[in-house]
Amino acid sequence: MVVGKTQIELGQSALHKNGSILIVDDMPENLFALKELLSEQCDQITCANSGNEALSLLLKENHYSLILLDVQMPGLDGFETLSLMKKHPKTCDIPVIFITAIHNDEKYLYEGFETGAVDYICKPIDPVLMRSKVSVFMELQNNKHKLEVELHHALIEEQNKGSILDYSAEGIISIDEFGYIVFSNPASNLMLGYQEKELDNQHIYKIVAPHLQNRDSWNGSPYAKAIEKFTQIKEKNIHFYKKDGANIKVDLSVGGYDGKTSRGGVLVFQDITERKKEEEALLYLATHDSLTQLPNKLMFSETLNNTVTRANRYEYELYVMFIDLDHFKNINDELGHNAGDSLLKDVAKRLKSVGRSVDVFARIGGDEFAVIFEDDNGSFNAEMVTSKILTALKKPFYFNNQEMYITASIGVVKYPDYGSNADELLNAADVAMYRAKQLGRNQVQYFDALSHKEAVNRTELKFDLKQGLINKEIKCYYQPILNSNGGLISLEVLARWEHPLMGVLEPHRFIGIAEETGVIANLSYQLFVSAFENLQKWEAAGLVSERLKLSFNLSHKQLFRKSIIDDVLRLNSDYGIDLKRIILEVNEIKLTEDTENLVSTVNELKLLGINITIDCFGSGYSSLRLISKLKTDILKIDKSLVNSNDSIDKKIIESILVFANKMDITVVAVGIEANKKKIELEEMGVKYFQGYLLGKPVDEKEIEYDLLNKYQANH
């Protein structure tokens, strides 16, 4: 048959020389590096920066020979993304290689292979190993495709002999040149609800378009032309009508043939009704929040961009609001995560009750919501709506007869006053919301000229920081911790950004941005590697003791998400670093957040031999019981207590020393700027010190000079 021959030719032309790859990673620099590495090996490489984006791409096209999937990503991680792929027939057979930094932890390996991964490649990536593994799986996919084409060829030959038509799962209908059915196989009868031969002599329009007149509409139809010219046409997602009047969705191929005694056409179709339902369900999962059923950030951004286009065309204004719940973590900590989930669902319902049916509400983060209000007739009142939202949230929420209360901070931006796309508008609303938080919460702030300047600076810093990480602009500075005799106990490693235009920037200028943009783990790991490379160099030169430890400040997000555990395991595996030489510092103020998860993470770190320091102790409100539960090794007394001359503050320091002595915890006084103060603290029992008097934070070259000439490298 002509139709069979054409399908084979199409299959052969679709066989890429080297195939195509989908790379999924939330780090742009990783996507760029992998794409460059594999560019000579593959005809086509597509990149996605999240699991949601990858699923959306796979719904549209699934010709990929291989997927490289990062395990650790915000939102849908690698395991969740692969689980969803395996549930769908279009994507379940595409081989997936996990890219991960966790390669010595067997539980992650087992989980990956159980989910359906075919292999793991560990970071940092070995280019030779990467190309080799990719080559193997690409070749397997190409061979598989060749076999499928050859099998299809064999099946078509059997069809031509008339021996397989009755057994085909595809619907096959043969028509004459006028469109009348001369044959229908059992599969087509079953799909359409007809008995054997019941379709014979019926016009094909009875199935394809029952509302059309047979001969009058047939002659100019594409089907008639395909028969006349012996060509092939394909249609996707069209309706076929069953005997009972219901319809099914099918993918259809129509081709003409010229027999010895007659000419006609063959229709080959597949019922895709269930598949479309599965695709729609998968698309819903990729674009909606599973808890509240609201659109997620991906769908919100797409909708907002479309709304901006519409507002431009019809010249009207729109408002974007960013809504963040105040102290939501307290609900989770005090009442549990089930209570928190219940509250979020009820908040979503109340928000929707305030809006109109055309307003788009979305959940874009843990306790963060956003909404689009279109002002197409100039009557929208932002102040009235935000007031309604705050009022709606004031009423108590309930979970298991337990009352819960929550407030919200709201940021508002108006288009076209600011922004030209979804990212800019959402970021502006976020900036305004953050100001509402700073001013006391439970209020509304509007994005204005000052906010604009702050947002522009912040946006530029976000871009610069990503480039700075690629260019290795984040440097290690070192500040010593000494004992009373001037002996060097440890070096605190401090991040400094040597910005090409702005000079040296301290952490408060960029750490928050690093956390917000998801590059904090990468930044932290670069510092780890750089610091320990220097330490090994200093040891080889005899500048430091083999017992000297390095102390690193820890972002609370790293601690609460447990990514720090992955980092230190990777350090130990890739560089052979003794984990007992690592001290991790966490700010006391952060200890009140999610204490259950905090204790769990710290216990895992302690089992690896890592020391834990509580920094700025005395500035927050952590309990002594929590300090003991964390099995803390070191307490750094906050400089506000150290430099105070108040008698009560001195008694607090004495109490800390008594507690620390009983718990076998080392105490360090920080912020020492005067020798008189150091002597006073020594008399109180403090043995270890840090501050400008003893040594300021300095770069690699200066600390090498100090190690050689200034500090005693002993305990």
HELIX and SHEET records of a PDB file:
HELIX    1   1 VAL A    2  SER A   13  1                                  12    
HELIX    2   2 PRO A   28  LEU A   38  1                                  11    
HELIX    3   3 GLY A   51  LYS A   60  1                                  10    
HELIX    4   4 GLY A   78  LYS A   86  1                                   9    
HELIX    5   5 GLU A  106  THR A  115  1                                  10    
HELIX    6   6 PRO A  127  ASN A  160  1                                  34    
HELIX    7   7 LEU A  165  TYR A  167  5                                   3    
HELIX    8   8 PRO A  186  LEU A  192  1                                   7    
HELIX    9   9 TYR A  205  VAL A  208  1                                   4    
HELIX   10  10 ASN A  214  TRP A  218  1                                   5    
HELIX   11  11 PRO A  222  LYS A  229  1                                   8    
HELIX   12  12 THR A  273  THR A  287  1                                  15    
HELIX   13  13 LYS A  297  TYR A  314  1                                  18    
HELIX   14  14 PHE A  328  LEU A  335  1                                   8    
HELIX   15  15 HIS A  337  VAL A  354  1                                  18    
HELIX   16  16 ALA A  382  LYS A  394  1                                  13    
HELIX   17  17 ALA A  422  GLN A  438  1                                  17    
HELIX   18  18 ALA A  449  ILE A  470  1                                  22    
HELIX   19  19 PRO A  507  ARG A  509  5                                   3    
HELIX   20  20 ILE A  511  THR A  517  1                                   7    
HELIX   21  21 ILE A  520  ALA A  540  1                                  21    
HELIX   22  22 HIS A  556  ARG A  561  1                                   6    
HELIX   23  23 SER A  563  TYR A  575  1                                  13    
HELIX   24  24 LEU A  579  ARG A  581  5                                   3    
HELIX   25  25 GLU A  588  THR A  592  5                                   5    
HELIX   26  26 THR A  595  LEU A  607  1                                  13    
HELIX   27  27 LEU A  624  LYS A  629  1                                   6    
HELIX   28  28 LYS A  639  VAL A  642  1                                   4    
HELIX   29  29 SER A  647  LYS A  662  1                                  16    
HELIX   30  30 ASN A  675  MET A  684  1                                  10    
HELIX   31  31 GLU A  700  ASN A  709  1                                  10    
SHEET    1   A 5 GLN A  44  ALA A  48  0                                        
SHEET    2   A 5 SER A  20  VAL A  24  1                                        
SHEET    3   A 5 LEU A  66  ASP A  70  1                                        
SHEET    4   A 5 VAL A  96  THR A 100  1                                        
SHEET    5   A 5 ASP A 119  CYS A 122  1                                        
SHEET    1   B 5 ILE A 181  SER A 184  0                                        
SHEET    2   B 5 GLY A 171  ASP A 176 -1                                        
SHEET    3   B 5 ARG A 263  ASP A 271 -1                                        
SHEET    4   B 5 ASN A 247  ASP A 258 -1                                        
SHEET    5   B 5 GLN A 232  TYR A 241 -1                                        
SHEET    1   C 5 VAL A 360  ARG A 363  0                                        
SHEET    2   C 5 GLU A 368  ASP A 375 -1                                        
SHEET    3   C 5 GLU A 317  LEU A 325 -1                                        
SHEET    4   C 5 ALA A 408  TYR A 415 -1                                        
SHEET    5   C 5 VAL A 444  TYR A 446  1                                        
SHEET    1   D 2 PHE A 397  PHE A 399  0                                        
SHEET    2   D 2 GLN A 402  MET A 404 -1                                        
SHEET    1   E 9 GLY A 503  LEU A 505  0                                        
SHEET    2   E 9 LEU A 488  HIS A 499 -1                                        
SHEET    3   E 9 ILE A 474  ASN A 483 -1                                        
SHEET    4   E 9 TYR A 688  GLN A 690 -1                                        
SHEET    5   E 9 THR A 666  VAL A 670  1                                        
SHEET    6   E 9 ILE A 634  ILE A 637  1                                        
SHEET    7   E 9 ASN A 611  PHE A 617  1                                        
SHEET    8   E 9 ILE A 582  ASN A 587  1                                        
SHEET    9   E 9 LYS A 549  ASN A 553  1                                        
END                                                                             
